[in-house]
Amino acid sequence: MTTITEYRYTTEDVEYLRHGDKSLVARIFTPEGDGPFPAVVELHGGAWARGDRLQEKNRHEALAKAGIVVAALEFRQGREGAYPKGIADINYAVRWVKANAKKLKTRPEQVAISGQSSGGHLAMLVAMRPKDPRYTEIALPAGSPAVDATVRCVAMSWPVINPVGRYRHAKRAAAGADKPTWPLELISGQDAFWQNEANMTEGSPTLALERGEKLTLPPALWIQTRNDQAHDYHDQDSSYPGTEAPRFAEAYKKAGGEIDLVYYDVPARFTSIDPTSAASKDAFGRFVAFFQKHCR
């Protein structure tokens, strides 16, 4: 019988970067023991305009208990981090984790990235373009190891994988006969971070694949719920007949990448709403197994 170790862990808030008076903090979850452990840079959601490092603590705790170091980031959002400034913060953070790997009980070659909703989009975009000069413009301190922002793998929960598609989808929904309220906050958040549709189009992982860009394609995991109108809708501007998740997965595989798309028949944001549910435990287990497989 296999014995599963549940690790005790510590948490610490660490400033990883500063822009003038603005401190960017990472909450570090460190399993007890010698390591080295896999490490995951974690990105919260919030339509690129809200949220913080504490937002997905249920997932962070589940990973730490499984023996995985977690660096849950805060980064520039909204108008303070209009694209690509927030991406540059995250790219720096990946390099910062690698540069401090020994202190964090990991190794540079064991670092992955993950995120939920808009954070899932950011995770994939950073993973795809680890050496983009716009994203690498913030240098590590003098004397730091020569590391880049490539990651072993990327895991996403219902990512907003195509910002311009979601923006137009939300605008159509807001203008519809029923006039739901859910699109309004999403539209304002996207306006703040992206500023215009040209930036949303350029920063779309889906469209980057469909444009045939030369991209880095680490192994990927996508966790998705069905009937999620904010994340897995049909893009009316695309000829693809299905929804956004299989569209991206097919394009990723066609480009040579490996991706596992897993659907759950539960309410959206289920891991945040009820972390003790059977579905949440299964999803957390998939994340753990995915990181352990690719970050050894």
C-alpha positions, 0 to 999 in steps of 0.5 A: 500500500502506498503511503501518502505524506502530508507535509506541514508547511510555513507561510511568509509574505516576502517583497519580491519587487518594488516600483517606487512606493508600491511593494509587490508581495508574494506569499510563500508556502514552504513545506517542512523538510529538506527538499528540494520540492517542486515550486509553483508561481501562482497567479490570482484572477479578477479580470486583470483588475482586482484580487490579491495573493490570498484569493486562492488559499485553498489551492495553495494550502492543498499544494503545500500539504502535498510537498509543493512550494507555492509563491502566490503573487501580487502584481500590477493590475488595472491602470497601474499595470496596463499591459504589458507591465503586469506581465513583466512583474510575473516574468520577473517573479519566475526568475526571482524564484529561480534565483532564490531556489535554494532558499525556497527549497526548490531548484530552478528546473523545478519551477512551474506556473499556474493561475485562475481565470485572468490569472490562468491567462497570465500564466499561459502567456508568461509560459509561452513567451518567457524571453519576450523583451517586453516581459523581461525588461525588469532586471534581477539584482546585480550578481543574481544567477543567469536564469530565464522565465521558462517553466516546466509546466503550466496549470490553469483553472477556467482561464480567460484564454482569449481576452479580446474574444471574452471582451466582445462576448461580454459586450454582446451579453451586456447589450442583450435583451436580458441585460445581465449584470455579470459582464459589466465588471469584466468589461471595466476590468479589461478596459483598465488593464488592456486599454484597447482591443489591439492589445487584447488581440496581441496578448491572446494565447489562442490567437498567438497560436492561430497566427502561427507565432513561434512560442514555448509550449510546456505541458499544460493542464486546463480545469474547466466547468461546463456551461461557464459563460464567462470563460468557455463560451463560443467566440462568434468572431471565430470559425471554430464550431466549439467553445474556447477550451477545446478550441485552445486545446486543439490549437495547442496540440496542433502546434506541438504542445501537450495539454490535458483538458478536464471538465467538471459538471459542477458550478463555476469557481467550485474550488473556491466555493467549496474546497471540501467537495469531491470535485474540489478534492479531485481537482486539487489532486490533479494539480498535485499529480501534474506538478509532481510529474513535470517538476521532478 
